[in-house]
Amino acid sequence: MDTALAAAVAQQFGVPCEIEARARHNTPADLVSRARAVGSLQAAGVDTVRALEPAGLA
């Protein structure tokens, strides 16, 4: 688990989360794409905690 990244996400979105970077999908671009997906879901009215799940950040 990447605790530094999880702490940054928690600070940005205001909810605790866990992030496990796997060998295949752990590039910075992958993580930025996941964060953007969360932002899009939030903009569509999805609760932050629920938005983190499909993006792989919960």
Backbone torsions as a table, in degrees:
resi	resn	phi	psi	omega
1	MET	NA	138.7	178.5
2	ASP	-93.8	95.8	-174.2
3	THR	-70.7	-33.9	179.7
4	ALA	-66.5	-43.0	179.4
5	LEU	-68.1	-40.7	177.8
6	ALA	-61.3	-39.7	178.5
7	ALA	-65.0	-39.5	178.9
8	ALA	-65.9	-41.4	177.9
9	VAL	-64.8	-44.0	179.7
10	ALA	-60.0	-40.4	179.5
11	GLN	-67.6	-42.8	-177.6
12	GLN	-67.0	-43.4	-174.1
13	PHE	-99.7	-10.3	176.3
14	GLY	78.5	17.9	177.2
15	VAL	-137.7	146.1	177.0
16	PRO	-70.4	149.3	176.7
17	CYS	-151.8	168.8	174.9
18	GLU	-123.9	140.1	179.0
19	ILE	-128.6	125.4	175.9
20	GLU	-115.6	113.7	-179.9
21	ALA	-87.2	118.1	179.7
22	ARG	-94.9	159.8	-175.4
23	ALA	-57.4	-34.4	-175.2
24	ARG	-85.7	-29.1	-173.1
25	HIS	-130.5	56.7	-177.3
26	ASN	-127.9	19.8	177.6
27	THR	-75.0	157.0	176.8
28	PRO	-54.9	-37.9	-179.9
29	ALA	-64.1	-37.5	177.4
30	ASP	-62.7	-44.6	-178.3
31	LEU	-68.5	-36.6	176.6
32	VAL	-65.4	-40.9	178.3
33	SER	-61.8	-39.6	178.4
34	ARG	-65.0	-42.5	179.3
35	ALA	-64.1	-39.0	177.0
36	ARG	-64.8	-37.6	177.3
37	ALA	-61.9	-41.6	177.3
38	VAL	-61.0	-45.7	179.0
39	GLY	-59.9	-40.6	178.7
40	SER	-65.2	-42.3	178.4
41	LEU	-64.2	-40.9	177.6
42	GLN	-62.7	-42.5	179.8
43	ALA	-62.9	-27.4	178.5
44	ALA	-84.7	-0.1	175.9
45	GLY	100.2	6.1	179.0
46	VAL	-78.6	136.8	177.0
47	ASP	-58.4	142.7	-176.1
48	THR	-55.6	-46.4	-178.4
49	VAL	-60.1	-42.8	179.1
50	ARG	-70.7	-31.8	-179.4
51	ALA	-70.0	-28.9	179.9
52	LEU	-69.2	-30.4	-174.6
53	GLU	-62.9	-56.4	-178.1
54	PRO	-67.9	-19.4	178.0
55	ALA	-83.1	-3.0	178.2
56	GLY	77.7	21.6	-178.9
57	LEU	-110.3	12.4	178.7
58	ALA	-120.6	NA	NA
